[in-house]
Amino acid sequence: MCGITGIFAFNLVGKMNMIHLTNATMALAKRGPDFQDIYHDQFVGLGHRRLSIIDTSAVAHQPMWDETQRYAIVFNGEIFNFRELRAQLEAQGISFRSTSDTEVLLHLLIREKENALNKLNGFFAFCLYDKQEQSFLLARDRYGVKPLLYLHDEDKFIFASEMKSLAQYGIDKAIDYNSLYTYLQLNYIPAPDTIFKSVKKLAPGHYLKIVNCQLSIDNFYSIPHKTDHTLTYESAKEKFKNLLEASVQRRLVSDVPLGCFLSGGIDSSVITGLAKKHKPDLHTFSIGFRDEKFFDETHYARLVAKHFQTEHTVFSLTNNDLYEHLNNILDYIDEPFADSSAINVYILSKETRKHATVALSGDGADELLGGYNKHAAHYRVLHPGWKEKFANALHPLWKAMPKSRNSPFANKARQLARFAEGMKMSSKERYWRWAGYATKEETLNMLHPDLRINMWLSEFYPRRNAILKTIPENETLGDILLTDTRLVLPNDMLTKVDLMSMANSLEVRTPFLDFELVNFIFSLPDEFKLNASIRKRILQDAYRDFLPSRLYKRPKKGFEVPLLKWFRKEMKSTIMDDLLSKKRIEEQGIFHYPEIDLLKRKLFSSNPEDVHARIWGLMVFQRWWDKHIRQ
């Protein structure tokens, strides 16, 4: 796992940016604390920060060159089938100097260029430089586990693992208000867009070429979405188990200490059990909240650890422990990103890094197999019975009741109100509403009237329509899961894990995102994944005799933090007198203060609903603005 950056100057104006290469590489220090190196010639520069995982010796440092000194690579990620690929290359007469996956990737790309991408099992972002042809080939893994940002103009092409690295080149920081509008609804910005007009993200499963100063982008992978109706449920369970265990085995390859995140949920528990089968000395890690029993699930994690006899460590935190890390987290975020569970992932990664350099996680299972509350809600909309019709008829009641995520009763009222609201919408509108925290109208009202006058929404809707193209008018559950895997998984969940783990120099591996397993899952009928009584059905049934039975009686909870309490106590002054004060908002000229004031009043009312998530989104933006724009 590493950090990469580079520049291809097209002329003397672009070449002036070469002086920033060292600083751009140093900005990625937390992604790769073990080694730094750069290369530059007349018009090309490459920078690399290394977190040593496989072959920790100096011979595996990057930028890595082939023996002819024609090709160089900077690579972030892991190729889990590199040993098989190496054997194939050795059979063709290729010799290797290291035991690293980087060298295998380099030689495979030299021979097959972009055709090599479909042979890779792993996660990656890389740039291959052909010195003779004067070209770049960049690619990002199938599901977006690893990030890759770039800027292309008439003078240069630059790329990096993170925005903080790109910013070192002195990029144009004009805000893309389409992206801001999206962010205020979703609390993140989907690829290929970023907060800046000048910068883009390479989308998952795509590769990019720079040849003769021209940029071209194409995809090498799309999730297959064709149901195999010949499979029986029993045969599907067996194949699912075989593919998942093989995926876990691949991801145990490491020359440094490796452990496993363990929340006590089904997903991480299965991964833990499978990893223990092949790694007897497995160490597991979980995080808990002493002050917030509603959010604390460490007793389930301890149960699983005891069941599989792992060496288990619980990081038991107070609200004050969480609060103390806020500044470090907000300082590391270099594009507005407001999934508040990033706070948990940051602390879990920070503590885990004291014991291990690599951790396995259960990320991806919910999006692939229908594990979220919204998936159950979509299913109920598609298969309505008397309960659904009753819930819809009582929408005025749910709307009038106090709603909050911080207690079981208020949370249920919140869920019922959102469900009844969604039942009245079209398929695309319902998906978009349940994916976010604010309606289109609420979002628009948050923005300054001067911005609303120059309506840019004619550009926003094509973006949104591209995201929702996989949801037809009469959608299936499979259409919902496919869209979640393309939208929520890479842009929210995987971004969160990458940012917070890399802020602590920890590599996180995701066995559920092995492409052979993902392809198989998307061939399964919807009823194998979710029905009226069970979510992630095939996963739960396949491992029912493998896991402690008590796990099947626990309610589903998200990886949340007690934002509402913080905002009403410790952070009240920060919200009211600083970040969202009338003076600050009016001087800034981006937001419409009367609407912001309504949100603040709702925050301190008896009916906060999801307002804390919207307030958090605003606070993250304001902190980002202070650091990256205002200064």
PyMOL commands that set and color helices and strands:
alter all, ss='L'
color gray80, all
select helices_A, chain A and resi 12-26+58-60+82-91+101-119+163-169+177-186+233-250+266-278+298-308+319-324+326-332+342-352+365-369+373-382+386-393+395-400+408-423+427-435+440-446+449-453+457-470+477-486+488-502+511-513+515-521+526-528+537-542+549-553+563-568+572-579+582-588+593-603+611-630
alter helices_A, ss='H'
color red, helices_A
select strands_A, chain A and resi 2-9+35-40+44-50+64-65+71-79+122-130+135-140+149-152+156-160+199-201+206-211+214-219+258-261+283-289+311-317+358-360+507-509
alter strands_A, ss='S'
color yellow, strands_A
deselect
rebuild
show_as cartoon
